[in-house]
Amino acid sequence: MIEFLKNLGRDDSGATAIEYGLILALIFLGMMTAVTGVGQTTINMWNNVSTTVATVTGV
């Protein structure tokens, strides 16, 4: 059991998986920020279209 724990303490093969997980998390956060920004811009555009159409048609 002690030998197993020593080997477990020296094992660094899981470090790569953790690094890839952190990189993936950063990419995900960047994508979410971009999608949120594009979504807000799109909402503002359609609100402007709606207001312009309502003003022109008198509805």
Backbone as a chain_set.jsonl record, in Angstrom:
{"seq": "MIEFLKNLGRDDSGATAIEYGLILALIFLGMMTAVTGVGQTTINMWNNVSTTVATVTGV", "coords": {"N": [[0.832, -1.192, 0.0], [1.942, 1.237, 0.78], [3.9, 1.514, -1.144], [2.295, 1.821, -3.399], [1.084, 4.325, -2.862], [3.358, 5.95, -2.921], [4.115, 5.69, -5.602], [1.841, 6.771, -6.764], [2.039, 9.411, -5.913], [4.239, 10.271, -7.38], [3.373, 10.062, -9.947], [2.663, 11.761, -12.896], [0.953, 11.751, -15.025], [-1.688, 12.516, -15.161], [-1.583, 15.236, -15.191], [-1.455, 16.337, -17.75], [-4.034, 15.915, -18.719], [-5.455, 17.586, -17.016], [-4.391, 20.051, -17.772], [-5.287, 20.186, -20.441], [-8.01, 20.288, -19.898], [-8.218, 22.776, -18.614], [-7.449, 24.487, -20.712], [-9.533, 23.952, -22.492], [-11.667, 24.947, -20.974], [-11.039, 27.696, -20.941], [-11.259, 28.285, -23.674], [-13.984, 27.773, -24.003], [-15.092, 29.772, -22.338], [-14.268, 32.047, -23.741], [-15.679, 31.666, -26.128], [-18.324, 31.821, -25.193], [-18.408, 34.472, -24.34], [-18.09, 35.791, -26.788], [-20.392, 34.902, -28.175], [-22.398, 35.958, -26.569], [-21.943, 38.695, -26.905], [-22.414, 38.994, -29.701], [-25.055, 38.157, -29.77], [-26.35, 40.148, -28.237], [-25.88, 42.37, -29.858], [-27.331, 41.602, -32.118], [-29.926, 41.489, -31.079], [-30.309, 44.216, -30.47], [-30.217, 45.242, -33.087], [-32.531, 44.092, -34.28], [-34.484, 45.188, -32.641], [-34.238, 47.863, -33.371], [-35.023, 47.677, -36.07], [-37.68, 46.885, -35.702], [-38.731, 49.131, -34.354], [-38.377, 51.1, -36.323], [-39.995, 50.116, -38.423], [-42.488, 50.178, -37.15], [-42.747, 52.929, -36.77], [-42.795, 53.908, -39.411], [-45.018, 52.599, -40.512], [-46.991, 53.379, -38.795], [-48.074, 51.82, -36.829]], "CA": [[0.0, 0.0, 0.0], [2.831, 2.397, 0.848], [4.534, 1.624, -2.466], [1.266, 2.363, -4.292], [0.944, 5.752, -2.589], [4.563, 6.613, -3.413], [3.988, 5.747, -7.062], [0.759, 7.7, -7.066], [2.564, 10.754, -5.701], [5.202, 10.584, -8.441], [2.724, 9.955, -11.253], [2.228, 13.056, -13.413], [0.239, 11.542, -16.286], [-2.957, 13.229, -15.104], [-1.364, 16.671, -15.342], [-1.789, 16.711, -19.121], [-5.49, 15.963, -18.817], [-5.888, 18.8, -16.318], [-4.023, 21.187, -18.623], [-6.24, 20.225, -21.554], [-9.283, 20.733, -19.346], [-8.143, 24.221, -18.397], [-7.467, 25.123, -22.029], [-10.898, 23.825, -22.989], [-12.504, 25.879, -20.212], [-10.755, 29.054, -21.423], [-11.863, 28.408, -25.007], [-15.43, 27.845, -23.797], [-15.423, 31.102, -21.818], [-14.115, 32.983, -24.852], [-16.806, 31.481, -27.049], [-19.539, 32.335, -24.573], [-18.318, 35.93, -24.37], [-18.342, 36.205, -28.172], [-21.794, 34.639, -28.506], [-23.199, 36.929, -25.825], [-21.792, 39.986, -27.576], [-23.119, 38.937, -30.98], [-26.482, 38.075, -29.466], [-26.829, 41.462, -27.811], [-25.873, 43.221, -31.054], [-28.444, 41.165, -32.965], [-31.166, 41.939, -30.424], [-30.414, 45.659, -30.684], [-30.52, 45.468, -34.495], [-33.929, 43.768, -34.545], [-35.304, 46.196, -31.958], [-34.202, 49.044, -34.221], [-35.875, 47.379, -37.223], [-39.072, 46.896, -35.235], [-39.112, 50.516, -34.077], [-38.458, 51.809, -37.602], [-41.187, 49.639, -39.133], [-43.66, 50.696, -36.43], [-42.826, 54.368, -37.024], [-43.149, 54.126, -40.811], [-46.373, 52.106, -40.784], [-47.937, 53.999, -37.885], [-48.705, 50.78, -36.004]], "C": [[0.873, 1.25, 0.0], [3.506, 2.607, -0.505], [3.56, 2.213, -3.483], [1.118, 3.864, -4.105], [2.17, 6.537, -3.057], [4.499, 6.764, -4.93], [2.908, 6.735, -7.493], [1.225, 9.143, -6.915], [3.52, 11.196, -6.783], [4.577, 10.59, -9.826], [2.236, 11.328, -11.704], [1.459, 12.924, -14.728], [-1.109, 12.261, -16.292], [-2.81, 14.727, -15.306], [-1.731, 17.141, -16.741], [-3.294, 16.83, -19.287], [-6.028, 17.226, -18.14], [-5.57, 20.033, -17.154], [-4.979, 21.311, -19.808], [-7.618, 20.691, -21.074], [-9.31, 22.234, -19.113], [-8.164, 24.987, -19.72], [-8.872, 25.092, -22.615], [-11.835, 24.791, -22.273], [-12.284, 27.315, -20.674], [-11.352, 29.283, -22.811], [-13.372, 28.552, -24.879], [-15.844, 29.228, -23.293], [-15.286, 32.166, -22.908], [-15.264, 32.887, -25.837], [-18.094, 32.044, -26.471], [-19.557, 33.867, -24.567], [-18.635, 36.448, -25.768], [-19.814, 36.026, -28.542], [-22.704, 35.633, -27.797], [-23.137, 38.296, -26.496], [-22.534, 40.043, -28.9], [-24.623, 38.896, -30.753], [-27.06, 39.416, -29.07], [-26.883, 42.429, -28.989], [-27.046, 42.88, -31.961], [-29.787, 41.608, -32.372], [-31.371, 43.428, -30.644], [-30.78, 45.978, -32.13], [-32.003, 45.215, -34.772], [-34.876, 44.715, -33.809], [-35.355, 47.477, -32.768], [-35.084, 48.856, -35.455], [-37.34, 47.456, -36.824], [-39.567, 48.314, -34.996], [-39.274, 51.299, -35.374], [-39.703, 51.396, -38.378], [-42.441, 50.181, -38.454], [-43.84, 52.197, -36.689], [-43.304, 54.635, -38.444], [-44.59, 53.717, -41.088], [-47.415, 52.728, -39.861], [-48.635, 52.998, -36.982], [-48.258, 50.899, -34.58]], "O": [[0.575, 2.216, -0.703], [3.664, 3.741, -0.957], [3.954, 3.012, -4.332], [1.034, 4.603, -5.086], [2.037, 7.664, -3.536], [4.792, 7.83, -5.472], [3.068, 7.447, -8.484], [0.844, 10.004, -7.707], [3.606, 12.388, -7.077], [5.188, 11.072, -10.78], [1.484, 11.988, -10.987], [1.332, 13.901, -15.467], [-1.616, 12.581, -17.367], [-3.795, 15.418, -15.562], [-2.266, 18.238, -16.901], [-3.773, 17.761, -19.935], [-6.957, 17.856, -18.646], [-6.381, 20.955, -17.239], [-5.428, 22.409, -20.138], [-8.309, 21.418, -21.788], [-10.316, 22.89, -19.386], [-8.825, 26.019, -19.831], [-9.343, 26.085, -23.169], [-12.705, 25.39, -22.905], [-13.244, 28.077, -20.789], [-11.889, 30.355, -23.088], [-13.976, 29.37, -25.574], [-16.831, 29.791, -23.764], [-16.102, 33.083, -22.985], [-15.764, 33.901, -26.323], [-18.872, 32.677, -27.185], [-20.605, 34.48, -24.767], [-19.362, 37.43, -25.919], [-20.412, 36.91, -29.156], [-23.684, 36.098, -28.38], [-24.155, 38.973, -26.638], [-23.21, 41.03, -29.193], [-25.378, 39.542, -31.48], [-28.146, 39.783, -29.519], [-27.821, 43.217, -29.106], [-27.686, 43.776, -32.512], [-30.675, 42.051, -33.101], [-32.476, 43.863, -30.968], [-31.572, 46.888, -32.378], [-32.659, 46.027, -35.424], [-35.961, 45.011, -34.309], [-36.404, 48.116, -32.847], [-35.811, 49.77, -35.843], [-38.15, 48.039, -37.546], [-40.681, 48.665, -35.384], [-40.214, 52.082, -35.509], [-40.393, 52.25, -38.934], [-43.37, 50.604, -39.141], [-44.969, 52.673, -36.813], [-44.143, 55.511, -38.653], [-45.304, 54.407, -41.815], [-48.612, 52.612, -40.124], [-49.689, 53.303, -36.424], [-48.681, 50.111, -33.733]]}, "num_chains": 1, "name": "protein.A"}
